[in-house]
Each structure stands twice: as C-alpha cells, then as structure tokens.
Amino acid sequence: MKEQVDSLITELASHITEVVQKNNVSCSYENEIADKTKALAQLITARAQLK
C-alpha cells in the first residue's frame, strides 16, 4: 500500500512540475495547479499516517 501511495505522490508531483514549467504559471492553469497541490498535500498526509 505504501508503495502505491509513494508512486501516486511521485506521479502527481511530476505532473505539477511539468504543468508549471510548460505554462510558466499562467492564469489559466492556476486553479489546476492549486487543486493538484492540495491533492498532493493530502496524499503526503495520508502516507505519513500509514503504518
């Protein structure tokens, strides 16, 4: 389970980085980046709580 969450974290972080780099944080992508960053934070929190 931890490996799957780690994989999701890595994939989402890479995707966010790619969107930011390609679009130079244009206004049209701010909401997408914000939403995905929140999801990333939730995944990291869930990962920290896994035993």
Gaussian input, Z-matrix of N, CA and C with variables (Angstrom, degrees):
# hf/3-21g

backbone

0 1
 N
 C     1     B1
 C     2     B2     1     A1
 N     3     B3     2     A2     1     D1
 C     4     B4     3     A3     2     D2
 C     5     B5     4     A4     3     D3
 N     6     B6     5     A5     4     D4
 C     7     B7     6     A6     5     D5
 C     8     B8     7     A7     6     D6
 N     9     B9     8     A8     7     D7
 C    10    B10     9     A9     8     D8
 C    11    B11    10    A10     9     D9
 N    12    B12    11    A11    10    D10
 C    13    B13    12    A12    11    D11
 C    14    B14    13    A13    12    D12
 N    15    B15    14    A14    13    D13
 C    16    B16    15    A15    14    D14
 C    17    B17    16    A16    15    D15
 N    18    B18    17    A17    16    D16
 C    19    B19    18    A18    17    D17
 C    20    B20    19    A19    18    D18
 N    21    B21    20    A20    19    D19
 C    22    B22    21    A21    20    D20
 C    23    B23    22    A22    21    D21
 N    24    B24    23    A23    22    D22
 C    25    B25    24    A24    23    D23
 C    26    B26    25    A25    24    D24
 N    27    B27    26    A26    25    D25
 C    28    B28    27    A27    26    D26
 C    29    B29    28    A28    27    D27
 N    30    B30    29    A29    28    D28
 C    31    B31    30    A30    29    D29
 C    32    B32    31    A31    30    D30
 N    33    B33    32    A32    31    D31
 C    34    B34    33    A33    32    D32
 C    35    B35    34    A34    33    D33
 N    36    B36    35    A35    34    D34
 C    37    B37    36    A36    35    D35
 C    38    B38    37    A37    36    D36
 N    39    B39    38    A38    37    D37
 C    40    B40    39    A39    38    D38
 C    41    B41    40    A40    39    D39
 N    42    B42    41    A41    40    D40
 C    43    B43    42    A42    41    D41
 C    44    B44    43    A43    42    D42
 N    45    B45    44    A44    43    D43
 C    46    B46    45    A45    44    D44
 C    47    B47    46    A46    45    D45
 N    48    B48    47    A47    46    D46
 C    49    B49    48    A48    47    D47
 C    50    B50    49    A49    48    D48
 N    51    B51    50    A50    49    D49
 C    52    B52    51    A51    50    D50
 C    53    B53    52    A52    51    D51
 N    54    B54    53    A53    52    D52
 C    55    B55    54    A54    53    D53
 C    56    B56    55    A55    54    D54
 N    57    B57    56    A56    55    D55
 C    58    B58    57    A57    56    D56
 C    59    B59    58    A58    57    D57
 N    60    B60    59    A59    58    D58
 C    61    B61    60    A60    59    D59
 C    62    B62    61    A61    60    D60
 N    63    B63    62    A62    61    D61
 C    64    B64    63    A63    62    D62
 C    65    B65    64    A64    63    D63
 N    66    B66    65    A65    64    D64
 C    67    B67    66    A66    65    D65
 C    68    B68    67    A67    66    D66
 N    69    B69    68    A68    67    D67
 C    70    B70    69    A69    68    D68
 C    71    B71    70    A70    69    D69
 N    72    B72    71    A71    70    D70
 C    73    B73    72    A72    71    D71
 C    74    B74    73    A73    72    D72
 N    75    B75    74    A74    73    D73
 C    76    B76    75    A75    74    D74
 C    77    B77    76    A76    75    D75
 N    78    B78    77    A77    76    D76
 C    79    B79    78    A78    77    D77
 C    80    B80    79    A79    78    D78
 N    81    B81    80    A80    79    D79
 C    82    B82    81    A81    80    D80
 C    83    B83    82    A82    81    D81
 N    84    B84    83    A83    82    D82
 C    85    B85    84    A84    83    D83
 C    86    B86    85    A85    84    D84
 N    87    B87    86    A86    85    D85
 C    88    B88    87    A87    86    D86
 C    89    B89    88    A88    87    D87
 N    90    B90    89    A89    88    D88
 C    91    B91    90    A90    89    D89
 C    92    B92    91    A91    90    D90
 N    93    B93    92    A92    91    D91
 C    94    B94    93    A93    92    D92
 C    95    B95    94    A94    93    D93
 N    96    B96    95    A95    94    D94
 C    97    B97    96    A96    95    D95
 C    98    B98    97    A97    96    D96
 N    99    B99    98    A98    97    D97
 C   100   B100    99    A99    98    D98
 C   101   B101   100   A100    99    D99
 N   102   B102   101   A101   100   D100
 C   103   B103   102   A102   101   D101
 C   104   B104   103   A103   102   D102
 N   105   B105   104   A104   103   D103
 C   106   B106   105   A105   104   D104
 C   107   B107   106   A106   105   D105
 N   108   B108   107   A107   106   D106
 C   109   B109   108   A108   107   D107
 C   110   B110   109   A109   108   D108
 N   111   B111   110   A110   109   D109
 C   112   B112   111   A111   110   D110
 C   113   B113   112   A112   111   D111
 N   114   B114   113   A113   112   D112
 C   115   B115   114   A114   113   D113
 C   116   B116   115   A115   114   D114
 N   117   B117   116   A116   115   D115
 C   118   B118   117   A117   116   D116
 C   119   B119   118   A118   117   D117
 N   120   B120   119   A119   118   D118
 C   121   B121   120   A120   119   D119
 C   122   B122   121   A121   120   D120
 N   123   B123   122   A122   121   D121
 C   124   B124   123   A123   122   D122
 C   125   B125   124   A124   123   D123
 N   126   B126   125   A125   124   D124
 C   127   B127   126   A126   125   D125
 C   128   B128   127   A127   126   D126
 N   129   B129   128   A128   127   D127
 C   130   B130   129   A129   128   D128
 C   131   B131   130   A130   129   D129
 N   132   B132   131   A131   130   D130
 C   133   B133   132   A132   131   D131
 C   134   B134   133   A133   132   D132
 N   135   B135   134   A134   133   D133
 C   136   B136   135   A135   134   D134
 C   137   B137   136   A136   135   D135
 N   138   B138   137   A137   136   D136
 C   139   B139   138   A138   137   D137
 C   140   B140   139   A139   138   D138
 N   141   B141   140   A140   139   D139
 C   142   B142   141   A141   140   D140
 C   143   B143   142   A142   141   D141
 N   144   B144   143   A143   142   D142
 C   145   B145   144   A144   143   D143
 C   146   B146   145   A145   144   D144
 N   147   B147   146   A146   145   D145
 C   148   B148   147   A147   146   D146
 C   149   B149   148   A148   147   D147
 N   150   B150   149   A149   148   D148
 C   151   B151   150   A150   149   D149
 C   152   B152   151   A151   150   D150

   B1=1.4432
   B2=1.5254
   B3=1.3410
   B4=1.4615
   B5=1.5248
   B6=1.3275
   B7=1.4592
   B8=1.5314
   B9=1.3254
   B10=1.4653
   B11=1.5236
   B12=1.3210
   B13=1.4659
   B14=1.5317
   B15=1.3265
   B16=1.4658
   B17=1.5282
   B18=1.3112
   B19=1.4639
   B20=1.5255
   B21=1.3278
   B22=1.4715
   B23=1.5251
   B24=1.3185
   B25=1.4647
   B26=1.5214
   B27=1.3088
   B28=1.4589
   B29=1.5201
   B30=1.3234
   B31=1.4589
   B32=1.5264
   B33=1.3207
   B34=1.4589
   B35=1.5251
   B36=1.3193
   B37=1.4666
   B38=1.5291
   B39=1.3141
   B40=1.4647
   B41=1.5223
   B42=1.3150
   B43=1.4655
   B44=1.5303
   B45=1.3273
   B46=1.4636
   B47=1.5287
   B48=1.3184
   B49=1.4639
   B50=1.5174
   B51=1.3231
   B52=1.4596
   B53=1.5348
   B54=1.3122
   B55=1.4726
   B56=1.5249
   B57=1.3229
   B58=1.4680
   B59=1.5335
   B60=1.3182
   B61=1.4587
   B62=1.5302
   B63=1.3089
   B64=1.4646
   B65=1.5149
   B66=1.3108
   B67=1.4513
   B68=1.5191
   B69=1.2969
   B70=1.4592
   B71=1.5304
   B72=1.3260
   B73=1.4552
   B74=1.5367
   B75=1.3077
   B76=1.4607
   B77=1.5264
   B78=1.3079
   B79=1.4687
   B80=1.5247
   B81=1.3134
   B82=1.4561
   B83=1.5306
   B84=1.3135
   B85=1.4616
   B86=1.5302
   B87=1.3215
   B88=1.4704
   B89=1.5224
   B90=1.3266
   B91=1.4684
   B92=1.5174
   B93=1.3327
   B94=1.4696
   B95=1.5222
   B96=1.3128
   B97=1.4629
   B98=1.5259
   B99=1.3214
   B100=1.4644
   B101=1.5256
   B102=1.3286
   B103=1.4665
   B104=1.5205
   B105=1.3058
   B106=1.4699
   B107=1.5171
   B108=1.3227
   B109=1.4608
   B110=1.5304
   B111=1.3271
   B112=1.4712
   B113=1.5281
   B114=1.3245
   B115=1.4666
   B116=1.5221
   B117=1.3164
   B118=1.4607
   B119=1.5255
   B120=1.3116
   B121=1.4717
   B122=1.5274
   B123=1.3240
   B124=1.4636
   B125=1.5280
   B126=1.3259
   B127=1.4620
   B128=1.5199
   B129=1.3283
   B130=1.4625
   B131=1.5311
   B132=1.3141
   B133=1.4570
   B134=1.5286
   B135=1.3292
   B136=1.4673
   B137=1.5231
   B138=1.3166
   B139=1.4684
   B140=1.5254
   B141=1.3095
   B142=1.4673
   B143=1.5294
   B144=1.3236
   B145=1.4545
   B146=1.5240
   B147=1.3280
   B148=1.4669
   B149=1.5202
   B150=1.3141
   B151=1.4594
   B152=1.4966
   A1=111.25
   A2=116.47
   A3=119.73
   A4=111.32
   A5=115.88
   A6=120.13
   A7=110.91
   A8=116.31
   A9=120.32
   A10=110.83
   A11=116.12
   A12=120.34
   A13=109.76
   A14=116.41
   A15=120.10
   A16=110.94
   A17=115.87
   A18=120.90
   A19=111.10
   A20=116.75
   A21=120.86
   A22=111.32
   A23=116.23
   A24=120.64
   A25=110.12
   A26=116.34
   A27=120.90
   A28=111.41
   A29=116.80
   A30=120.88
   A31=111.96
   A32=116.73
   A33=120.10
   A34=110.99
   A35=117.29
   A36=120.88
   A37=110.40
   A38=116.88
   A39=120.69
   A40=111.01
   A41=116.00
   A42=120.09
   A43=110.99
   A44=116.69
   A45=120.54
   A46=109.66
   A47=116.90
   A48=120.99
   A49=111.14
   A50=116.38
   A51=121.57
   A52=111.25
   A53=117.16
   A54=121.16
   A55=109.94
   A56=116.58
   A57=120.57
   A58=110.32
   A59=117.20
   A60=120.54
   A61=112.29
   A62=116.92
   A63=120.40
   A64=112.88
   A65=117.20
   A66=120.33
   A67=113.81
   A68=116.04
   A69=120.83
   A70=111.02
   A71=116.35
   A72=125.50
   A73=111.68
   A74=115.23
   A75=119.07
   A76=109.33
   A77=116.38
   A78=121.92
   A79=112.46
   A80=117.38
   A81=119.85
   A82=112.94
   A83=117.54
   A84=120.55
   A85=112.87
   A86=117.51
   A87=119.74
   A88=112.28
   A89=117.94
   A90=120.66
   A91=111.41
   A92=116.75
   A93=120.22
   A94=110.12
   A95=116.50
   A96=120.73
   A97=110.34
   A98=117.05
   A99=120.64
   A100=111.15
   A101=116.89
   A102=120.77
   A103=111.21
   A104=116.36
   A105=119.55
   A106=111.56
   A107=117.08
   A108=120.17
   A109=110.37
   A110=116.62
   A111=120.56
   A112=110.44
   A113=116.28
   A114=120.27
   A115=110.52
   A116=116.75
   A117=121.03
   A118=110.33
   A119=116.93
   A120=120.62
   A121=110.84
   A122=116.47
   A123=120.31
   A124=110.95
   A125=117.27
   A126=120.65
   A127=111.61
   A128=115.78
   A129=119.83
   A130=110.29
   A131=116.74
   A132=120.86
   A133=110.76
   A134=116.39
   A135=120.35
   A136=110.60
   A137=116.30
   A138=120.85
   A139=110.17
   A140=116.68
   A141=120.73
   A142=111.39
   A143=116.89
   A144=120.35
   A145=112.81
   A146=117.74
   A147=120.48
   A148=109.41
   A149=114.85
   A150=119.56
   A151=110.79
   D1=-45.27
   D2=-179.54
   D3=-60.39
   D4=-37.64
   D5=-179.33
   D6=-64.97
   D7=-37.13
   D8=178.95
   D9=-67.49
   D10=-41.96
   D11=178.23
   D12=-65.87
   D13=-41.81
   D14=177.37
   D15=-59.68
   D16=-40.76
   D17=179.14
   D18=-64.21
   D19=-43.52
   D20=177.34
   D21=-62.13
   D22=-41.69
   D23=178.88
   D24=-61.12
   D25=-46.68
   D26=-179.46
   D27=-62.55
   D28=-45.87
   D29=-179.47
   D30=-63.75
   D31=-43.99
   D32=-178.90
   D33=-67.64
   D34=-41.67
   D35=178.13
   D36=-62.01
   D37=-41.46
   D38=177.93
   D39=-63.97
   D40=-41.98
   D41=179.71
   D42=-63.21
   D43=-44.82
   D44=179.04
   D45=-60.52
   D46=-45.51
   D47=179.25
   D48=-59.67
   D49=-42.96
   D50=-179.99
   D51=-62.88
   D52=-45.28
   D53=179.69
   D54=-61.59
   D55=-44.02
   D56=-179.33
   D57=-63.85
   D58=-45.53
   D59=-177.76
   D60=-66.64
   D61=-41.07
   D62=-177.75
   D63=-72.39
   D64=-32.91
   D65=-172.00
   D66=-110.67
   D67=0.49
   D68=177.81
   D69=49.90
   D70=36.78
   D71=178.11
   D72=51.88
   D73=50.63
   D74=175.71
   D75=-68.70
   D76=158.25
   D77=-176.06
   D78=-56.52
   D79=-33.32
   D80=-176.21
   D81=-69.51
   D82=-15.10
   D83=-179.06
   D84=-110.41
   D85=-0.26
   D86=-177.49
   D87=-59.68
   D88=-43.80
   D89=-179.39
   D90=-65.73
   D91=-41.97
   D92=178.95
   D93=-61.45
   D94=-45.30
   D95=-179.49
   D96=-64.47
   D97=-43.38
   D98=179.64
   D99=-62.23
   D100=-45.31
   D101=-179.53
   D102=-63.59
   D103=-43.27
   D104=-178.17
   D105=-72.11
   D106=-31.18
   D107=176.24
   D108=-67.82
   D109=-39.30
   D110=175.68
   D111=-62.92
   D112=-42.99
   D113=178.57
   D114=-63.14
   D115=-39.05
   D116=177.81
   D117=-62.72
   D118=-43.40
   D119=178.34
   D120=-61.62
   D121=-39.95
   D122=178.86
   D123=-65.64
   D124=-40.30
   D125=177.10
   D126=-63.30
   D127=-42.44
   D128=179.69
   D129=-64.63
   D130=-40.10
   D131=177.35
   D132=-63.84
   D133=-44.17
   D134=178.45
   D135=-62.37
   D136=-40.21
   D137=-179.81
   D138=-63.54
   D139=-40.29
   D140=-179.82
   D141=-65.92
   D142=-27.03
   D143=-177.81
   D144=-88.13
   D145=-11.83
   D146=177.75
   D147=-69.50
   D148=141.20
   D149=179.86
   D150=-105.99

